[in-house]
């Protein structure tokens, strides 16, 4: 072969006597190693017997592996770790009056003209009947130029600072909030679009499914529950109309932080034992 140095080999007449004796040396060495190994194991067994320990003999490593696996705590399936689903108003009232923790979540969107889909513009959340919550406005490269400029002006930001408001950073903050607060339920009003958008962004950021709180925590779509219990599985109604029907205080709807307050008011309404209150009058 061109470009490679030629290999040189010894002829039969050039084989030395040491090379001929090599197999015998290897055999003798292997026997000596085996004897030393057996002596070491035997001494170890004698020492174990002196200390009152029984000697366990395994024909293979399979029993040892099985013992190790059995000693490890069993990891529960993510679905088994979820709080029980809420299927009716009675269960909702019971959970709301228990130690269960509810995170109310709402999203607002902008229209991505290039991809013809919704982009996340705002995420707000609040723990039920507490002051603990968050409210984030998001910046995205796929916003229109006018919307990007309005965002920078509204929050007095340089363009180089806008990445702190992108979805990856906001997700990290929300995930930390959830890790601290440890909610049992995530409550939304019509969560189909919300979760679809959250999953889209999580897929884009390559976030594992088991690391997405809206998948690992039991969700409650309050609109669907009301439609099932009140409207007998007919189409749901808007959050604003529901609040009017219940004569709840008005808020500026379609702003995530205000919609969260409206959802909390509905939860407080259904946390009451209305039948008992009516009978007491």
N, C-alpha and C positions, 0 to 999 in steps of 0.2 A: 504494500500500500504506500502511495506517495505521500510525503509530508510527515510520516510517522517514523520514529526510530525502529530499526530492525531489532527483533527479539533474539536473544541468544539462548540456546539450550545446551545442557551438558549431554554428551554422547554416552552410550552405555558403558564405554571404557573409562569415562571420567567420573562415574559415580563413586563416592568415597565409601569407606567401610563404616564410617559413623552414620551415614545415611541409611545403610543397610540394617544397622542395629536400632534405628529409631523406633520401629514398632514395638520392640521388646522393652525399651525404656518407657514408652507410653503405657504399656500394659502394666509394668511394675509400678509406675506412678499411680495409676488408677486404683490398683489393689491397695496400695498404702493409704491413699485418700479415703477409700471405703472403710478400712480398719479404723482410721482416726475418727471418722464420722460416727461409726457405731459406738466407739468408746465414749465419745462426747455425749451421745444420746443416752447411753447406759448410765453414765455418771449423773446426768440430769434426772433420770428416773429414780435412781437411788436417793438422790437429794430430796426429790418430791416425796418419796415414801418415808424418809426420816422426818419430814415436816408434817406427816399425817395427811398428805394430799394424795388422792387417787390418780393413777395414770390413765389418761383417756387416749385410746388408740383409734385413729381414723385411717381407713384405707384410701381416702382421697380428701381433697379440700372441700368437697360438696357439703358435708355436715357442718363444717366450720362456717362456711358462707351462709348456710341456712340459719345457724344460731345467731350470727351477726344481724341478718335481716330481720329475724323475729324480735331481736332486742330493740330495734329502731321503732320510734313511735309511728304509728300508721298515719299517713297524710290523708286528710279528708278531702273529698271532692269539693270543688268550689261551689257546686250547686247545693251540697249538703250543708255548707257553712252559711248559706243565706238564711235570713229570717223567713218565717212562713209567709206565703203570699196572702194578701188581703183581698177577699172575694166578695164582701158585702159590707153594708154600713155597720152592722153589729161588730164585726171583726175590726173594722176601722176604729170604732169608738173604744173598743177594748184595748187596742194597741196604743191609741193616743193617750189613754189614761193609765198606761203601764210605764215601765222604765225604758221602753223602746225609744230610740232616737231617730228623728226624721230630719233629713236634709231636703229643703225645698229648692228646686233648681229651675232656672228659666234662661232661655237663650233668645237673642234677637239676631237678625241676619241682614246682610246686604246682597245684592244681586251681582254675581260674577258674570259679567257680560261675555267673557271669553269662553268659559266652560259651561255657561248656561245652567248654573246651579247656585244654590245659596252658599254664601260664605259667612262664617261666624263673626258678628260685629260686637256682640256683648254677651257676657256670661255673668249671672248673678246667682248667689245662693245664700241661704239663711237656715240655721238650725231652728227648728220649731220651738216657739216660745222662749227664745234666748236672744241676746244681742249679738251673737257670734255669726258672722257672715262675710261675704265678699262681693265685690262688684267690679268687674274688669271690662274695659273697652279695648278692643283688639285692632291692631294694625296689620294689614296684609298687602303683599306685593301685587296681588291680583285685584286690589281695589282700583277704581277709576282714579285718574290723576287728580280730579277735583276733590274726591273723597279723601285721598291721601293728604292733600294740601290742607283741607279743612281739619283733618285729625291733628296734623302737626301744629296748626295755628291754635286749635282749641286747647291743647295741652302744653303749648309753648315748648315744643320739642325741636331739636335738630334732627335731620334725617338719620344721622349716625346713631341717635338715641332710640329710634323707633323700633329697633329689633327687640328691645326689652318688652315691647307690647305685642309681639308676635305670638302665635298660638302655642308654640313650644314652651316659651317662658310662662305663659298664663297657665298652661296645663300643669307645669311643675308646681306652681303656687297652689293651684286647686287641689292637686294630689296631696300636697303637704297638709293643707287644711283638713282634708278628709282623713288622712292618717292620724291627725291629732284628735279630731272630733269623733271619729269612729261611728258614723251613722249606721243604723240598721236598715233604713229605707231611704230611697231617693224619690221624692214626690214631684211630679210635674203636671202641667195641664196640657194634654195632647203631646206626649213625648216622642211621637214617631219621627217628626222632622228633626227634633233636637238630637236624638240618639243617632239618626242617620248621618247628620253632619259631624257629630263627635267621632263616630266610627270612621268616617271619611278622612278626617284630619289625623286620627290615630294611625290609620293605615299608611297615610302619606309620611308620617313621622316614624313608622316602623315600631310602634308601641305594641307589645305583646297583648293578646286578648286577656290574659289573666292579670294584666296590670292596669286594666281599664275599670275604674270604679263603677261605672254605669252597667258593667257586665257582671261584676262580682258581688255587688250589693243589690238586694231585692228592690225592684222598682215598682212604683205605684203610679199609674196614669189615672189621675183623679177624674179627668173628663170621661174616660171610658167607664169608670166605676159609677159615676153619676148617671151616665146614659143607660147603663144596665139596671141600676136600682130605681131610677126615677122615670126614665123614658122607655123602659122595657126594651133595651137593646136598639133603640132607634139612634139616629145620628146625634152626636153630641152637640153642645152649643158653645158659644164663645165664652171666654172667661168673664168678659164685661157683662154679658147678658146674665150669666149665672149669678154674679154679684148683685145685679139689679133685682133678680127674682128673690134673693135672700135678704134684700134691703140692707146690704152691707155698705160701709162707707166707700165713696168713690175714690179712685186713684187715677193717675195718668197712665192709662193702659198702653201696652206695646213698648214699655220701657222695662227692661228685665228686673231692675231693682224694685219697681212698683208692682209688677205682676207677681213677684215673689210674696209681697205683702198681701196681695189679693188672695193668693192661694192659701196663705196662712190663715186668713180670716175664714175661708171656707172650711179649713180643717178644724178651727176652733168651733165653728157652728156644729159640725158633725161629731165633735168630741162630747157635746152635751147629750144627756139622756132626755131627749125631747118628750118621749112618751111619759116618763116619770114626771117631768115638769108640768105637762098638760093635766095629768091626773091629780096633781097637788093643788091645782087652782080651783 
